[in-house]
Amino acid sequence: MLLASPWRSAARTDTGKVRARNEDAFLDSPEHGLWVVADGMGGHYGGDRASRLIVESLAELPVDCGFDMRLQHLRQCLHWLNRRLGQELTVARGEPRIIGSTVAALLLEGTRAACIWAGDSRCYLWRYGRLYQLTRDHSLLQQLIDVQGISPEQARRHPSANALTRAVGAADKLALDILELQVYPGDAFLLCSDGLYQYVGQETLGYALSLASPSAAVERLFDHALLGTARDNLTAVVIRQ
């Protein structure tokens, strides 16, 4: 029998104003302490299928084996998905096409938390009135900033700035980043795709996460994002005690 979860959450996804289909997917499972956002690689064949496959596969992982084992299962599942999606690489008109997706997953149990990710979907933490970005984007834009030391404004002008340097299904080997941290009373988390945070500033993100209701926070984020151009799919999951 499942115990009542100390966490409350809300999630929403939207196609946005430009794209014809939604390649984002999410998992909102407070009863299992697991939340996921996956963003299928835009313009690539099967991006929506890849994101759904990630979410559906992670939802089926065992939940009664302890935090460390659950985190290990999560990692193993993503590596297995990377191999599976890589094997489904198809050829159309003589050109190989990648079937891939970003992933950002949050696992919570007691006072322990772990964020695991590949790509540019993000996890944020709101703690004691401050917003922290827990993930670091696996993108050419971030690479240009880190390696060449140029400003974010200059990096965004690069013609391939939005290209990913890591994603599930994009390469033979998948490199995952994992951040473990301790949870404190009042903490709130946000998982989101780049379609959301590109059009919502840090101040709005923080204000939304300060709201007591996860549903109200999600609605605030989408109200703001959809006032703009919303050129990409957008997804957000808000989690708080």
C-alpha positions as semicolon CSV with decimal commas, in nm:
position;residue;x (nm);y (nm);z (nm)
1;M;0,000;0,000;0,000
2;L;0,136;0,340;-0,098
3;L;0,190;0,594;0,178
4;A;0,060;0,947;0,134
5;S;0,321;1,156;-0,044
6;P;0,454;1,466;0,138
7;W;0,490;1,628;-0,204
8;R;0,227;1,807;-0,410
9;S;0,276;1,872;-0,779
10;A;0,113;1,999;-1,096
11;A;0,212;1,971;-1,461
12;R;0,111;2,109;-1,798
13;T;0,230;2,097;-2,157
14;D;0,131;2,306;-2,460
15;T;0,218;2,294;-2,830
16;G;0,280;2,668;-2,836
17;K;0,187;2,909;-3,112
18;V;0,412;2,792;-3,398
19;R;0,478;2,417;-3,389
20;A;0,230;2,180;-3,551
21;R;0,277;1,906;-3,290
22;N;0,391;1,869;-2,933
23;E;0,716;1,674;-2,892
24;D;0,731;1,733;-2,514
25;A;0,620;1,476;-2,257
26;F;0,611;1,470;-1,878
27;L;0,567;1,237;-1,581
28;D;0,391;1,372;-1,272
29;S;0,403;1,098;-1,008
30;P;0,406;1,243;-0,653
31;E;0,296;0,908;-0,509
32;H;0,626;0,761;-0,632
33;G;0,841;1,068;-0,576
34;L;0,937;1,089;-0,944
35;W;0,889;1,364;-1,201
36;V;1,024;1,387;-1,556
37;V;1,027;1,629;-1,849
38;A;1,141;1,507;-2,191
39;D;1,168;1,725;-2,501
40;G;1,187;1,539;-2,833
41;M;1,454;1,679;-3,061
42;G;1,275;1,934;-3,276
43;G;1,286;1,874;-3,648
44;H;1,402;1,516;-3,607
45;Y;1,195;1,216;-3,704
46;G;1,013;1,063;-3,409
47;G;1,094;1,328;-3,148
48;D;0,748;1,296;-2,996
49;R;0,780;0,919;-2,986
50;A;1,120;0,942;-2,816
51;S;0,995;1,171;-2,539
52;R;0,689;0,955;-2,475
53;L;0,901;0,639;-2,464
54;I;1,130;0,796;-2,201
55;V;0,840;0,902;-1,980
56;E;0,654;0,572;-2,013
57;S;0,966;0,365;-1,943
58;L;1,066;0,564;-1,634
59;A;0,709;0,540;-1,501
60;E;0,741;0,160;-1,494
61;L;1,055;0,145;-1,279
62;P;1,031;-0,031;-0,938
63;V;0,957;0,202;-0,648
64;D;1,007;-0,010;-0,334
65;C;1,383;-0,065;-0,345
66;G;1,529;0,240;-0,169
67;F;1,661;0,572;-0,296
68;D;2,007;0,459;-0,410
69;M;1,874;0,157;-0,599
70;R;1,598;0,364;-0,759
71;L;1,856;0,615;-0,881
72;Q;2,063;0,331;-1,023
73;H;1,757;0,188;-1,203
74;L;1,682;0,532;-1,343
75;R;2,033;0,565;-1,486
76;Q;2,029;0,213;-1,628
77;C;1,691;0,272;-1,792
78;L;1,813;0,589;-1,964
79;H;2,123;0,410;-2,096
80;W;1,900;0,128;-2,224
81;L;1,671;0,382;-2,391
82;N;1,974;0,546;-2,553
83;R;2,071;0,214;-2,710
84;R;1,714;0,139;-2,817
85;L;1,660;0,479;-2,979
86;G;2,002;0,455;-3,145
87;Q;1,905;0,123;-3,300
88;E;1,592;0,284;-3,444
89;L;1,793;0,541;-3,638
90;T;1,631;0,544;-3,978
91;V;1,743;0,639;-4,324
92;A;1,526;0,860;-4,543
93;R;1,642;0,978;-4,885
94;G;1,987;0,850;-4,804
95;E;2,030;1,065;-4,491
96;P;2,041;0,921;-4,137
97;R;1,791;1,072;-3,897
98;I;1,827;1,078;-3,521
99;I;1,544;0,973;-3,290
100;G;1,623;1,149;-2,964
101;S;1,507;1,354;-2,670
102;T;1,634;1,557;-2,378
103;V;1,547;1,439;-2,027
104;A;1,537;1,600;-1,683
105;A;1,420;1,379;-1,397
106;L;1,375;1,453;-1,028
107;L;1,370;1,177;-0,764
108;L;1,263;1,263;-0,408
109;E;1,253;1,044;-0,098
110;G;1,255;1,175;0,258
111;T;1,517;1,449;0,278
112;R;1,707;1,323;-0,027
113;A;1,677;1,452;-0,382
114;A;1,852;1,371;-0,708
115;C;1,828;1,541;-1,044
116;I;1,949;1,349;-1,350
117;W;1,960;1,503;-1,697
118;A;2,087;1,510;-2,054
119;G;2,020;1,801;-2,287
120;D;1,877;2,144;-2,214
121;S;1,561;2,068;-2,019
122;R;1,614;2,215;-1,674
123;C;1,553;2,165;-1,304
124;Y;1,524;2,469;-1,075
125;L;1,509;2,492;-0,695
126;W;1,331;2,766;-0,501
127;R;1,473;2,783;-0,147
128;Y;1,441;3,056;0,116
129;G;1,338;3,318;-0,139
130;R;1,613;3,242;-0,392
131;L;1,603;3,064;-0,729
132;Y;1,877;2,816;-0,819
133;Q;1,930;2,645;-1,154
134;L;2,037;2,293;-1,058
135;T;2,107;2,166;-1,410
136;R;2,362;2,292;-1,660
137;D;2,253;2,284;-2,024
138;H;2,417;2,037;-2,259
139;S;2,404;2,273;-2,556
140;L;2,637;2,449;-2,795
141;L;2,529;2,779;-2,644
142;Q;2,647;2,673;-2,297
143;Q;2,964;2,526;-2,447
144;L;3,046;2,855;-2,619
145;I;3,002;3,038;-2,289
146;D;3,210;2,788;-2,090
147;V;3,491;2,718;-2,337
148;Q;3,527;3,045;-2,529
149;G;3,427;3,272;-2,243
150;I;3,189;3,480;-2,452
151;S;2,876;3,641;-2,312
152;P;2,537;3,468;-2,330
153;E;2,419;3,745;-2,566
154;Q;2,707;3,676;-2,806
155;A;2,657;3,300;-2,781
156;R;2,288;3,330;-2,870
157;R;2,383;3,492;-3,201
158;H;2,566;3,178;-3,313
159;P;2,362;3,013;-3,594
160;S;2,369;2,675;-3,414
161;A;2,337;2,803;-3,058
162;N;2,036;2,582;-2,986
163;A;2,210;2,261;-3,095
164;L;2,234;1,997;-2,822
165;T;2,563;1,839;-2,719
166;R;2,390;1,555;-2,532
167;A;2,051;1,384;-2,560
168;V;1,904;1,038;-2,517
169;G;1,940;0,860;-2,852
170;A;2,177;1,115;-3,007
171;A;2,503;0,920;-2,975
172;D;2,632;0,567;-2,917
173;K;2,723;0,651;-2,557
174;L;2,507;0,860;-2,326
175;A;2,672;1,085;-2,066
176;L;2,433;1,174;-1,785
177;D;2,482;1,440;-1,520
178;I;2,351;1,374;-1,169
179;L;2,318;1,617;-0,880
180;E;2,223;1,493;-0,534
181;L;2,113;1,731;-0,261
182;Q;1,939;1,750;0,073
183;V;1,580;1,871;0,086
184;Y;1,471;2,139;0,334
185;P;1,122;2,243;0,447
186;G;0,965;2,488;0,204
187;D;1,169;2,376;-0,097
188;A;0,998;2,392;-0,437
189;F;1,123;2,246;-0,765
190;L;1,052;2,320;-1,129
191;L;1,123;2,088;-1,422
192;C;1,073;2,250;-1,762
193;S;1,160;2,231;-2,130
194;D;1,352;2,509;-2,304
195;G;1,031;2,628;-2,468
196;L;0,922;2,756;-2,128
197;Y;1,234;2,908;-1,973
198;Q;1,338;3,083;-2,295
199;Y;1,029;3,301;-2,270
200;V;0,996;3,336;-1,892
201;G;1,248;3,545;-1,699
202;Q;1,415;3,453;-1,370
203;E;1,195;3,693;-1,173
204;T;0,876;3,532;-1,307
205;L;1,012;3,182;-1,243
206;G;1,091;3,273;-0,885
207;Y;0,757;3,443;-0,822
208;A;0,567;3,141;-0,957
209;L;0,762;2,900;-0,738
210;S;0,695;3,116;-0,432
211;L;0,321;3,049;-0,466
212;A;0,180;2,796;-0,221
213;S;-0,013;2,601;-0,484
214;P;0,174;2,404;-0,755
215;S;-0,128;2,442;-0,983
216;A;-0,125;2,820;-0,938
217;A;0,249;2,824;-1,010
218;V;0,206;2,630;-1,334
219;E;-0,079;2,854;-1,448
220;R;0,127;3,166;-1,374
221;L;0,418;3,032;-1,581
222;F;0,200;2,942;-1,879
223;D;0,003;3,266;-1,867
224;H;0,331;3,455;-1,895
225;A;0,489;3,227;-2,159
226;L;0,182;3,226;-2,384
227;L;0,164;3,605;-2,382
228;G;0,483;3,595;-2,588
229;T;0,567;3,430;-2,918
230;A;0,579;3,074;-2,772
231;R;0,770;2,948;-3,075
232;D;0,840;2,609;-2,919
233;N;0,651;2,344;-2,722
234;L;0,646;2,426;-2,353
235;T;0,620;2,202;-2,050
236;A;0,646;2,263;-1,676
237;V;0,617;2,049;-1,364
238;V;0,613;2,221;-1,023
239;I;0,676;2,022;-0,705
240;R;0,656;2,140;-0,344
241;Q;0,583;2,011;0,005
